Amino acid sequence: MNDPHRVSLDGEIRDGRHVLTVRVYYEDTDFTGIVYHANYLRYMERGRTNYLRLIGADHRALFEATEKEAPGFAFVVRSMTIDFLKPARMDDVLDIVTEPEEVKGASTTVRQRVMRGEELLVEAHVRVAFISGGRARPIPKPLRIAMKADHDAAQVGEER
């Protein structure tokens, strides 16, 4: 990943934070040329999904271990608070930054920011529940360990 012109489709983990770069396309905007508010939710969903993929949630062994412990598992958004601070416009290049805030038994809370360079455009706190069989269940240990390790790395990054 040394080539600055090459960007992973899944983004990357930097100091315990997941960073996904997206470009704003015409289809993302409303008639005024700014990003339609619901599209920020799509960007953040991609960020959360790719964050899980990069910490190992897509690896077959982890998936299979999780499936044995909690058949039919899924992550679902339980709650979200979101602040729209500044608009993004067509052709802007945005970073979607996802970082764990808290990892509990059956849920995790992540902080997500939409950045244009150093400028904060949108900030959200998202509580995601782990469910299996239609009910909240404890996050399986391998996944909880991966999330907790990432949370610890983000804390160390903030202390620098």
C-alpha positions in Angstrom: 0.0 0.0 0.0 3.0 2.3 -0.6 1.6 3.6 -3.9 -0.4 6.8 -3.0 -2.5 6.3 -6.2 -3.6 2.8 -5.1 -6.5 2.6 -2.7 -7.9 -0.6 -1.4 -11.6 -1.1 -2.1 -12.1 -2.0 1.5 -10.1 0.9 2.9 -7.5 0.4 5.6 -6.9 0.3 9.3 -4.8 3.2 10.6 -4.1 3.5 14.3 -7.1 1.3 15.2 -9.4 3.3 12.9 -10.9 2.2 9.7 -10.6 4.7 6.8 -12.6 4.3 3.6 -12.2 6.8 0.8 -15.2 7.5 -1.4 -15.8 10.0 -4.2 -19.1 11.8 -4.4 -20.9 11.1 -7.7 -23.8 12.9 -9.3 -26.2 10.2 -8.2 -25.2 10.9 -4.5 -26.4 14.5 -4.7 -29.8 16.3 -4.7 -30.9 19.0 -7.1 -28.7 21.6 -5.4 -25.5 19.5 -6.0 -24.9 18.6 -2.4 -24.9 15.1 -1.0 -28.4 13.9 -0.1 -28.5 13.2 3.7 -29.4 9.6 3.4 -26.3 8.9 1.3 -24.1 9.6 4.3 -25.8 6.5 5.9 -24.8 4.4 2.9 -21.2 5.6 3.1 -21.1 4.8 6.9 -22.6 1.4 6.3 -19.9 0.6 3.8 -17.4 1.8 6.4 -18.7 -0.5 9.1 -18.9 -3.4 6.8 -15.4 -3.0 5.5 -14.1 -2.3 9.1 -15.5 -5.7 10.1 -14.0 -7.3 7.0 -10.5 -5.9 7.8 -10.5 -6.9 11.4 -11.2 -10.5 10.4 -15.0 -10.8 10.4 -15.0 -12.0 6.8 -12.4 -14.7 7.3 -13.9 -18.1 6.8 -12.6 -19.6 10.0 -13.9 -16.7 12.1 -17.3 -16.8 10.3 -17.6 -20.5 10.8 -16.7 -20.3 14.5 -19.2 -17.5 14.9 -21.9 -19.5 13.0 -21.4 -22.5 15.3 -21.7 -20.3 18.4 -24.6 -18.2 17.1 -26.4 -19.7 14.0 -27.9 -17.2 11.7 -26.1 -14.3 13.2 -26.2 -10.7 12.0 -25.3 -7.2 13.1 -28.1 -4.7 13.2 -28.2 -1.0 13.9 -29.9 -0.5 17.2 -29.6 3.3 17.4 -27.7 6.2 15.8 -27.1 9.8 16.6 -25.9 11.9 13.7 -24.8 15.5 13.3 -24.7 17.0 9.8 -22.2 19.8 10.1 -21.2 20.8 6.6 -22.2 19.6 3.1 -20.2 17.6 0.7 -20.5 18.3 -3.0 -20.2 16.4 -6.3 -16.6 15.2 -7.0 -15.5 15.7 -3.4 -13.2 12.9 -2.1 -14.3 11.9 1.4 -12.8 9.7 4.1 -15.3 7.7 6.2 -13.5 7.1 9.5 -14.9 4.3 11.7 -13.6 3.6 15.2 -14.9 1.5 18.0 -15.9 3.4 21.1 -17.2 0.6 23.3 -17.5 -3.2 23.0 -20.1 -4.8 25.3 -21.5 -8.2 25.6 -24.1 -8.1 22.8 -23.4 -4.7 21.2 -20.7 -2.3 20.1 -20.8 1.4 19.7 -18.7 3.0 16.9 -18.0 6.6 16.1 -18.1 7.4 12.5 -16.9 10.6 10.8 -17.2 11.8 7.3 -14.1 14.0 6.5 -13.1 16.1 3.6 -9.4 16.4 4.3 -9.2 17.7 7.8 -12.7 19.1 7.7 -15.4 17.3 9.7 -18.7 17.1 7.7 -20.8 14.5 9.5 -20.4 12.7 12.8 -22.4 9.7 14.0 -22.4 7.4 17.0 -23.8 4.0 16.0 -24.9 1.3 18.4 -24.8 -2.1 16.6 -26.4 -5.2 18.2 -25.3 -8.8 17.5 -28.3 -11.0 17.0 -28.9 -14.7 16.4 -32.2 -16.4 16.0 -33.9 -13.0 16.1 -32.6 -12.1 19.6 -29.7 -10.2 20.9 -26.9 -12.5 21.8 -23.4 -12.0 23.2 -20.8 -11.2 20.6 -18.8 -14.4 20.1 -15.4 -14.3 21.7 -13.2 -14.3 18.6 -15.0 -11.3 17.2 -15.2 -9.5 20.5 -11.4 -10.0 20.9 -10.8 -8.6 17.4 -13.0 -5.6 18.1 -11.5 -5.0 21.5 -8.0 -5.2 20.1 -8.9 -2.6 17.5 -10.5 -0.4 20.2 -7.3 -0.6 22.2 -5.3 0.4 19.2 -7.5 3.5 18.6 -7.0 4.5 22.3 -3.3 4.3 21.9 -3.5 6.4 18.6 -5.4 9.1 20.5 -2.7 9.3 23.2 0.0 10.1 20.7 
